[in-house]
Amino acid sequence: MRRTALAALCLTAVATMAVTGCQGDDKADGKSKADTGQSEQSGTSKEPFAGLTGGEIAERAVDATYEADSFRMTGDIPDEESGGTIALDMALDRKGNCAGNLSIGGEGRADLIKSGDTIYMKYDEDFLRAQSEGEPKDETDAVVDMLAGKWTKMSAKGPDAEEFTDFCDISTVLGDAEDTRSDATRGKTTDVDGTPAITLHEKGGKENYTLYVATEGEPYVLKLVSDTPSDKGSLTFSDYDKPVPADKPSGEILDLDELG
């Protein structure tokens, strides 16, 4: 399997860091900056985050998102290796569990569940053939016959699992935003899938990003869009603090570790 997942997540982390402020550890009356940011915008003012700069809003957004127990991310991320995109729909939590699916370059689909120290995956034929491009036909046919449409499992601690476990690590997905400052500017108010939001714009050299932050409730990151021509992509974040359906699949499961 090509190592595309890690590259995609690194891109996500870089984009997130580019538009968000320093995470920091400041507290006020036992509440995080995310909490105080929301209280500041309550009252008589109808302007979301009244008096805050774009960078300050971004700081509160990354604080709130880092503190979430779980979230779901969906979207398309550039894949440097293939020059195409990785489409994903993944729910993950702070315990390292995740459940969802991904597709590389629009070719097939792979379902992924990580529960504890075990990764379960199911590939369709198109996905397997696309990932086996360049391999002898008889070998590819054998792989398809053995794996297509069947659930497999392997240890999440094994070397072959690394490219998939990163999809389930909140810290890897969000990146390290410490000591990062933002020059984001405030944009218009809008909504993301029905949730009121404010847009923030970050421009640095040839890289341009738009961040959408919730203006009601916790100031979660709702959407991240890369407007950079060479790295276009977007991720939508939802289902904050909801349980991740990372249950073991039912039925027969092929143990890849036993097969070597």
C-alpha positions in Angstrom: 0.0 0.0 0.0 1.4 3.4 -0.9 2.2 5.7 2.0 -0.4 8.4 1.3 -2.2 8.8 4.5 0.7 10.3 6.5 1.4 12.9 3.7 -2.2 13.9 3.7 -2.4 14.4 7.4 0.8 16.4 7.4 -0.7 18.7 4.9 -3.8 19.1 7.1 -1.6 20.0 10.1 0.4 22.6 8.1 -2.8 24.2 6.8 -4.3 24.3 10.3 -1.2 25.8 11.8 -1.1 28.4 9.1 -4.5 29.9 10.0 -4.7 29.3 13.7 -3.1 31.2 16.6 -0.9 30.0 19.5 -2.7 27.4 21.6 -1.3 28.7 24.9 -2.2 27.7 28.4 -3.9 30.8 29.8 -6.9 30.2 32.0 -9.5 32.5 33.4 -11.6 31.5 36.4 -10.9 27.9 35.6 -12.1 28.2 32.0 -10.1 28.0 28.8 -9.7 30.8 26.3 -12.4 29.1 24.2 -14.9 29.5 27.1 -13.9 33.1 27.7 -14.1 33.9 24.1 -17.7 32.9 23.9 -18.7 34.8 27.1 -17.1 37.9 25.6 -19.4 37.8 22.7 -22.5 37.4 24.8 -24.6 40.2 26.1 -25.9 43.2 24.1 -23.5 42.9 21.2 -24.8 41.1 18.2 -21.4 41.0 16.5 -19.7 37.6 16.9 -16.4 37.8 18.8 -16.9 41.6 19.1 -13.6 43.4 19.6 -11.4 40.4 18.7 -9.0 40.3 15.8 -9.0 37.5 13.3 -5.9 36.0 14.9 -7.5 36.1 18.4 -10.6 34.3 17.1 -8.4 31.7 15.5 -6.6 31.2 18.8 -9.9 30.5 20.6 -10.9 28.2 17.8 -7.8 26.0 18.0 -8.1 26.0 21.8 -11.7 24.7 21.6 -10.9 22.1 18.9 -7.9 20.8 20.8 -10.0 20.3 23.9 -12.7 18.4 22.1 -13.1 14.7 23.0 -14.0 13.7 19.5 -15.0 15.1 16.1 -15.7 14.0 12.5 -13.8 15.3 9.5 -14.8 15.0 5.9 -13.3 16.4 2.7 -10.7 16.2 0.1 -6.9 16.5 0.7 -4.2 16.8 -1.9 -2.1 13.7 -2.3 1.5 14.7 -3.1 2.5 11.2 -4.2 -0.2 10.7 -6.8 -0.9 14.3 -7.6 -4.6 13.5 -7.0 -6.7 13.8 -3.9 -7.6 11.7 -0.9 -11.3 11.8 0.0 -12.1 10.9 3.6 -14.9 10.7 6.1 -13.5 9.9 9.5 -14.7 10.2 13.1 -12.0 10.0 15.7 -11.6 10.5 19.4 -8.9 11.4 21.9 -8.5 7.7 22.9 -7.2 6.9 19.4 -10.4 5.2 18.2 -11.7 6.0 14.7 -14.2 4.9 12.1 -14.8 6.0 8.6 -13.7 5.5 5.0 -11.3 6.9 2.4 -10.7 6.9 -1.3 -7.5 7.8 -3.2 -7.9 9.6 -6.5 -11.5 8.6 -6.7 -10.5 5.0 -7.2 -12.4 2.6 -4.9 -13.0 2.8 -1.2 -11.4 1.5 2.0 -13.3 1.3 5.2 -11.3 1.8 8.4 -12.1 1.1 12.1 -9.5 1.4 14.9 -10.7 0.1 18.2 -8.1 0.0 20.9 -4.9 -1.7 19.6 -6.5 -3.2 16.6 -7.2 -1.8 13.1 -9.9 -3.3 10.9 -10.0 -2.5 7.2 -12.2 -3.5 4.2 -11.2 -2.7 0.7 -13.2 -2.9 -2.5 -11.8 -4.3 -5.8 -11.2 -0.9 -7.4 -9.2 0.3 -4.4 -7.0 -2.7 -4.3 -6.3 -2.6 -8.1 -5.5 1.1 -7.9 -3.1 0.6 -5.1 -1.5 -2.4 -6.9 -0.8 -0.5 -10.1 2.5 -1.6 -11.6 2.4 -5.0 -10.0 2.2 -8.2 -12.0 -1.5 -9.0 -12.9 -1.5 -12.4 -11.4 -0.3 -11.0 -8.1 -2.9 -8.3 -8.2 -5.6 -10.8 -9.0 -4.6 -12.9 -6.0 -4.7 -10.0 -3.7 -8.2 -9.0 -5.0 -9.5 -12.6 -4.6 -8.2 -12.7 -1.0 -9.1 -9.3 0.3 -11.9 -7.6 -1.8 -15.0 -7.0 0.3 -13.7 -8.7 3.4 -12.9 -7.3 6.7 -9.2 -7.7 7.8 -7.4 -6.9 11.0 -3.9 -6.1 12.2 -2.1 -4.8 15.2 -2.2 -1.0 15.4 1.3 -1.1 16.7 2.8 -2.9 13.6 4.8 -1.1 10.9 2.2 -1.7 8.3 -0.4 0.1 10.4 1.4 3.4 10.8 0.0 5.1 7.7 -3.6 4.3 8.9 -3.2 5.0 12.7 -2.3 8.6 12.0 -5.8 9.1 10.7 -7.0 8.2 14.2 -4.6 10.5 16.2 -6.1 13.9 17.0 -2.7 15.4 17.7 -1.4 14.3 14.3 -4.5 15.5 12.5 -4.5 18.9 14.2 -0.8 19.4 14.2 1.3 21.3 16.8 0.0 24.8 16.9 2.1 26.0 19.8 4.2 29.1 19.3 2.3 29.7 16.0 0.9 33.2 15.5 -1.8 34.1 13.0 -2.3 37.2 10.9 -5.7 36.1 9.9 -8.2 38.8 9.0 -11.9 38.7 9.8 -14.3 38.0 7.0 -18.1 37.8 6.7 -20.5 35.8 8.7 -22.0 32.7 7.1 -23.0 29.2 8.1 -21.5 25.8 7.6 -24.1 23.0 7.3 -26.5 25.2 9.2 -24.2 26.2 12.0 -23.5 30.0 12.2 -19.9 30.8 11.5 -17.4 33.6 10.9 -14.8 33.4 8.1 -11.1 34.1 8.7 -8.6 34.6 5.9 -4.9 33.9 6.0 -2.5 34.9 3.3 1.2 34.1 3.4 3.2 34.2 0.2 1.6 31.8 -2.3 -0.4 30.1 0.4 -4.0 31.2 1.1 -6.4 29.6 3.6 -9.9 30.2 4.8 -11.1 29.1 8.2 -14.7 28.9 9.4 -15.3 29.2 13.1 -18.5 28.6 15.0 -20.1 31.7 16.5 -22.6 29.9 18.7 -21.6 27.5 21.5 -18.0 26.5 21.6 -15.9 28.3 18.9 -15.0 25.1 17.1 -13.3 25.0 13.8 -16.1 24.1 11.3 -14.2 24.1 8.0 -10.7 24.6 6.7 -10.2 25.4 3.0 -6.8 25.7 1.2 -7.1 28.2 -1.6 -3.5 27.7 -2.7 -3.7 26.7 -6.4 -1.1 23.9 -6.0 -2.6 22.5 -2.8 -6.4 23.0 -3.1 -8.4 21.0 -0.6 -10.9 21.3 2.3 -11.9 19.6 5.5 -15.2 20.0 7.3 -15.3 19.3 11.0 -18.5 18.2 12.8 -20.0 15.9 15.4 -17.9 17.4 18.2 -17.8 15.3 21.4 -20.1 12.6 20.0 -19.2 8.9 20.5 -17.2 7.3 17.7 -18.8 4.1 16.3 -15.6 2.1 16.5 -17.1 -1.3 17.2 -15.5 -4.5 16.0 -17.0 -5.6 12.6 -19.3 -8.6 12.7 -18.7 -11.8 10.7 -15.5 -13.4 9.5 -12.3 -11.3 9.8 -9.1 -12.1 8.1 -6.0 -11.7 10.4 -3.3 -10.1 8.3 -0.7 -10.4 11.0 -1.1 -14.2 11.0 -0.7 -14.2 7.2 2.5 -12.3 7.6 
